[in-house]
Amino acid sequence: MKASRSMSRVALVLSLGSIGAWAVDGKALRTEVVLAHYEEDMTWVSQYTGKKNLDVTIYSKAAELPEIAGVVTLPLANFGRESQTFLHHIVSNYEELADWTVFSQAAPPTWGYLIGDSSNGHMHDKVSFDDYMRPFPEGRDSFFVMNSATQFPQAAQLNRLGIVVQGLPDEGPEMCPKQGTDGWTDWWFLPDHPHLRSGDMLEFYHKYIALDENDGKPLTLSFAQGARFAVSRARIQARPRHYYARLLVALSKRISPQEGYWMEAAWYDVFHPESLQSKSPLCQLPVATEVMTLGPYVAEHIHQRLAMAGADDSIDGDYLRRLYTGQGVSVVNEAQSLQSIPLASLSLALALVGGAVLA
C-alpha cells in the first residue's frame, strides 16, 4: 500500500524551526491548509500567510467571498457541508496534492465545544492548530486528535475531557486520551441529534466507507469533532480517486445532507482502510451501561454558563467523572459552593444530569 511504503522516508522528517519549513531526505515539504468556509470570521488565517512551502486555500460557500492577502479563495456551491468541500479538493487535486494537507472547518481553532454553537473551535486543551501543521509527527502519516465518539444506530455520544475542561493532568496531543476510558465523559444522548434525522448510517458506512457488506452490527466511531485533521499525500492516495469521487456525488445532492454529519464521524476510516473501526476499536472508551439524555435547553444553558466562566482550574479527574453519573445532581449541588470547580465543568454536568437515564 502506498501509505505503508512511505513510512521508511517519513522517519527522516526534520524540523527546520518554523511552520512551513520542513524537509524529508533534504527535500522541502509542501503543506496546504484547506478550509471549508460559510460565514465564519477568517481574520485568524492571516497568521499563516506568507510562509515558505505553506499554502492556504479557502473554499467558500458564502454569498460574499472572504478576502485575505496571500490566501487563495475559491467559490463552491452550497452543498454537503464541510465534507463535500474536502472531497472536492481531493478529487480536483488528486495527482497534485500537497505533501501534507490540513483539513478544517473555518471557525477559529479555539478551545472547547458548545452544543449547538456554530462558532465552536473544537480544539482540545493540549493541542494547537500548529500541531496539525507539522508534517509526519513522530513518523506518522496522519494526525488525528479524537475528541468525540459516537455509537450507531443509537447515536449516543461522549466527549474527550480535554474539550470540556482545561488543565487536566496527564493529557497531551495524542490521538486518544492517555488515561484510556478515564479520559472521556460518560455517554449522552440527544433525541434530535443530526445523526438521527433520517437514513441509515450503518448502510452508508458499509457502502461508501468500508466498502463491505452491512452486517447490521452496532458501530462505534471515535472521531475528530469539528472535522479537523491532517494527512499525507500517500495516506490520501491509499484510496483511489474514484473512491472519493463516489463519496463526492453522494454528498453533493443537498445543502445539509444527513451524510455530511455521518462523514464527520467517519474520516479516520476513510483514510485508513487497513484500520477500520468496524473491525477494531481505535480508542479505549467507557462501557455504555447507561446514557444521559440532554434536554432542549442544553445549548443555551452551556453557552450562558461558559460566557460567565473565568479562569479554569485543574480538578481531579475522578471527581470530574462523578459529575457525569446518575448521582451527579447531588454532586453538582455540593460543588456549586466550591469556587475551585470550573463553571465550564459544572454547566455541562448540570446539562447532562438534567435529563433522564436510558437503560
C-alpha positions in Angstrom: 0.0 0.0 0.0 1.3 3.5 -0.8 0.9 4.8 2.7 2.9 2.0 4.1 5.8 2.3 1.6 6.1 6.0 2.5 6.9 5.2 6.2 10.6 4.5 5.7 11.0 8.0 4.3 8.9 9.9 6.8 11.0 8.7 9.7 13.7 11.1 8.4 11.5 14.2 8.7 13.4 17.1 10.2 12.1 20.4 11.6 13.8 23.4 10.2 12.5 25.6 13.0 9.3 27.2 11.6 5.9 26.3 10.2 6.2 25.7 6.5 9.9 24.9 6.7 10.1 21.1 6.8 12.0 18.5 4.8 12.3 14.8 4.1 15.6 13.5 2.8 16.7 17.0 2.1 13.5 17.8 0.0 11.3 20.6 1.2 7.8 19.5 2.1 4.8 21.5 0.9 1.9 21.9 3.4 -1.6 23.1 2.4 -4.3 24.2 4.7 -7.8 23.6 3.3 -10.6 25.4 5.0 -14.3 24.9 4.5 -16.0 28.3 4.8 -19.5 29.6 5.0 -20.0 32.6 7.3 -17.1 32.3 9.7 -14.7 35.1 10.6 -11.5 34.4 8.7 -9.1 37.1 10.2 -7.3 34.4 12.2 -5.9 32.9 9.0 -3.6 35.9 8.3 -1.0 34.5 10.8 -0.4 31.6 8.4 0.2 33.5 5.2 3.5 34.4 3.6 5.3 31.3 5.0 7.6 29.2 2.8 6.1 26.0 1.5 2.8 26.7 3.1 -0.3 27.3 1.1 -3.8 28.3 2.5 -6.8 27.5 0.4 -10.3 28.6 1.4 -13.3 27.1 -0.3 -16.2 29.4 0.4 -20.0 28.7 0.1 -20.9 32.2 1.2 -22.6 34.8 -0.9 -19.5 37.0 -0.5 -16.1 35.6 -0.6 -13.6 36.5 2.2 -10.6 38.4 1.0 -7.3 37.7 2.8 -4.0 38.7 1.4 -1.9 35.7 0.4 -4.8 33.2 0.5 -6.4 31.5 -2.4 -10.2 31.7 -2.0 -12.4 29.6 -4.3 -16.2 29.6 -4.5 -18.2 26.4 -4.2 -21.9 25.8 -4.5 -23.5 25.3 -1.1 -23.9 21.5 -0.9 -22.8 18.8 1.5 -21.3 20.8 4.4 -17.5 20.7 5.0 -17.2 17.1 3.9 -18.2 17.9 0.4 -15.6 20.7 0.4 -12.8 18.3 1.5 -13.9 15.7 -1.1 -14.0 18.3 -3.8 -10.4 19.3 -3.0 -9.2 15.7 -3.0 -10.9 14.8 -6.3 -9.8 18.0 -8.0 -6.2 17.8 -6.9 -5.6 14.1 -6.5 -2.4 14.0 -8.5 -1.1 17.3 -7.2 -1.9 17.1 -3.6 0.5 18.7 -1.1 2.9 16.5 0.8 0.8 17.3 3.9 -2.8 18.6 3.9 -4.6 20.1 6.9 -8.4 19.9 6.6 -10.5 22.1 8.9 -13.8 23.9 9.3 -13.2 27.6 9.0 -14.2 28.6 12.5 -11.2 30.0 14.5 -9.4 27.0 16.1 -10.2 27.8 19.7 -10.6 25.5 22.7 -13.8 23.8 23.6 -17.2 22.6 22.4 -20.6 24.1 22.9 -23.6 22.1 21.7 -25.5 24.0 19.0 -22.9 26.8 18.7 -21.6 27.2 15.1 -18.6 29.2 16.3 -17.2 26.1 18.1 -13.4 25.9 17.9 -13.5 22.2 18.9 -9.8 22.3 20.0 -8.5 20.0 22.7 -6.9 21.7 25.7 -3.4 20.5 25.0 -3.5 20.9 21.2 -2.8 23.9 19.0 -3.5 24.5 15.3 0.2 24.5 14.8 0.3 20.8 15.8 -1.6 20.0 12.7 0.8 21.9 10.5 3.8 19.8 11.4 4.1 17.0 8.8 4.6 13.4 9.8 4.7 13.9 13.6 6.8 11.1 15.1 6.8 9.4 11.7 3.0 9.1 11.4 1.4 9.9 8.1 -1.7 11.4 9.6 -2.6 13.5 12.7 -6.0 13.0 14.3 -7.0 14.1 17.8 -10.1 12.1 18.7 -12.2 14.4 20.9 -15.6 12.6 20.5 -17.1 9.2 19.8 -20.5 8.1 18.6 -22.4 4.8 18.6 -24.7 3.8 15.7 -27.6 3.2 15.3 -28.4 4.7 18.7 -26.3 7.8 18.1 -25.2 8.1 21.7 -22.1 10.2 22.1 -19.4 11.1 24.5 -16.6 13.8 24.6 -13.0 13.8 25.5 -12.5 15.6 28.7 -9.9 18.0 27.2 -12.6 19.8 25.2 -14.9 20.0 28.2 -12.4 21.4 30.8 -8.9 22.8 30.7 -5.9 21.9 32.7 -6.5 18.2 33.3 -3.2 16.4 34.2 -1.7 13.7 32.0 -3.3 14.9 28.8 -1.5 15.7 25.6 -1.9 15.8 21.8 -2.2 12.1 21.4 -4.8 10.6 19.1 -6.6 9.0 22.1 -6.6 10.0 25.8 -3.6 8.6 27.7 -5.9 7.8 30.6 -7.9 5.4 28.5 -11.5 5.2 29.5 -11.0 7.8 32.2 -10.2 10.4 29.5 -13.9 10.7 28.4 -17.2 11.9 29.7 -20.0 9.4 30.1 -22.2 8.7 27.2 -25.0 11.2 26.4 -27.9 11.2 24.0 -29.8 14.0 22.2 -33.1 12.8 20.7 -32.9 15.3 17.8 -29.2 14.9 17.1 -28.3 15.3 13.4 -27.1 11.7 13.3 -30.7 10.6 13.8 -32.5 12.8 11.4 -33.0 10.3 8.6 -31.5 7.4 6.8 -29.2 4.5 8.0 -25.7 5.3 9.0 -24.7 1.7 9.1 -25.8 1.2 5.5 -23.9 4.4 4.4 -20.7 3.4 6.3 -20.5 -0.1 4.8 -21.5 1.1 1.3 -19.3 4.2 1.0 -16.6 4.0 3.7 -15.7 0.4 4.4 -16.8 -1.0 1.0 -18.2 -4.2 2.5 -21.5 -5.8 3.4 -23.6 -4.3 6.2 -23.7 -6.9 8.9 -26.1 -5.0 11.0 -23.8 -4.9 14.0 -23.6 -1.7 16.1 -20.8 0.6 15.1 -18.7 2.8 17.4 -16.6 5.5 15.8 -14.0 7.7 17.6 -13.7 10.9 15.6 -12.3 14.5 15.4 -15.3 16.6 16.2 -15.2 19.8 14.1 -13.7 17.9 11.1 -10.1 18.9 11.7 -7.2 16.5 10.8 -4.1 16.4 8.8 -3.0 13.7 6.3 -0.1 13.0 4.0 -0.5 12.7 0.2 0.3 9.0 0.4 -2.3 8.4 3.1 -5.0 10.1 1.0 -3.9 8.1 -2.1 -4.2 4.9 -0.1 -7.7 5.1 -1.6 -8.1 5.6 -5.4 -9.6 8.8 -6.8 -12.9 7.1 -7.8 -13.4 6.2 -4.1 -13.6 9.9 -3.2 -15.5 10.8 -6.4 -18.2 8.4 -5.4 -18.5 10.0 -2.0 -18.5 13.4 -3.5 -21.5 12.6 -5.6 -23.3 11.3 -2.5 -22.6 14.5 -0.6 -23.5 16.9 -3.4 -27.2 16.5 -3.5 -28.4 18.7 -0.7 -27.3 21.8 1.3 -27.0 20.0 4.6 -27.4 16.3 3.9 -27.5 13.6 6.6 -24.4 12.2 5.1 -22.5 15.3 5.9 -22.8 14.7 9.6 -22.0 11.0 9.2 -18.8 11.8 7.3 -17.5 13.9 10.2 -17.5 10.7 12.3 -16.0 8.5 9.5 -13.0 10.4 8.2 -10.4 8.3 10.0 -11.8 5.2 8.4 -11.8 6.9 5.0 -8.1 7.4 5.1 -7.2 4.2 7.0 -8.7 1.3 5.1 -6.4 -1.1 7.0 -7.6 0.1 10.4 -11.4 0.2 10.1 -13.1 0.9 13.4 -15.8 -1.6 12.3 -13.1 -4.2 12.7 -11.2 -3.0 15.7 -11.7 -0.1 18.2 -9.4 2.9 17.9 -9.6 4.3 21.4 -10.5 2.9 24.8 -14.0 4.1 25.6 -16.2 3.7 28.6 -18.8 1.0 28.5 -22.2 2.5 27.8 -24.1 0.9 30.7 -26.4 4.0 30.8 -26.8 7.1 28.7 -27.9 10.5 29.9 -30.4 12.4 27.7 -29.9 16.1 27.1 -32.9 18.5 27.4 -33.7 21.0 24.7 -32.3 23.8 26.8 -28.8 22.5 26.8 -27.2 24.5 24.1 -28.3 27.9 25.5 -27.6 26.8 29.1 -24.0 25.8 28.4 -23.5 28.9 26.2 -24.6 31.2 29.0 -22.5 29.4 31.7 -19.3 29.4 29.6 -19.8 33.1 28.9 -19.7 33.6 32.7 -16.7 31.4 33.2 -13.4 32.9 34.4 -10.1 31.2 34.7 -10.3 27.4 34.5 -8.7 25.4 37.4 -7.4 21.9 37.3 -9.6 19.4 39.1 -9.3 15.8 40.0 -10.2 13.5 37.1 -12.2 11.1 39.3 -14.2 14.0 40.8 -15.0 15.3 37.3 -16.3 12.0 36.2 -18.7 11.9 39.2 -20.3 15.0 37.6 -21.4 12.8 34.7 -23.1 10.0 36.6 -26.7 9.4 37.7 -25.8 10.7 41.1 -24.4 13.9 39.6 -27.3 16.2 40.8 -26.2 16.0 44.5 -22.5 16.2 43.4 -23.2 19.4 41.4 -25.3 20.9 44.2 -22.4 20.3 46.6 -19.8 21.6 44.1 -21.6 24.8 43.3 -20.3 26.2 46.6 -16.7 25.4 45.7 -15.2 28.2 43.7 -12.3 25.9 42.7 -14.6 24.0 40.3 -14.6 25.4 36.8 -18.0 26.7 35.7 -17.5 25.0 32.3 -17.5 21.6 34.1 -20.5 22.5 36.2 -22.5 23.8 33.3 -22.0 20.7 31.2 -22.6 18.4 34.2 -25.9 20.2 35.0 -27.0 19.7 31.4 -26.1 16.1 31.5 -27.8 15.2 34.7 -30.8 17.3 33.7 -32.2 14.5 31.6 -33.4 11.0 32.3 -31.3 7.9 32.3 -31.8 5.5 29.5 -31.3 1.8 30.4 
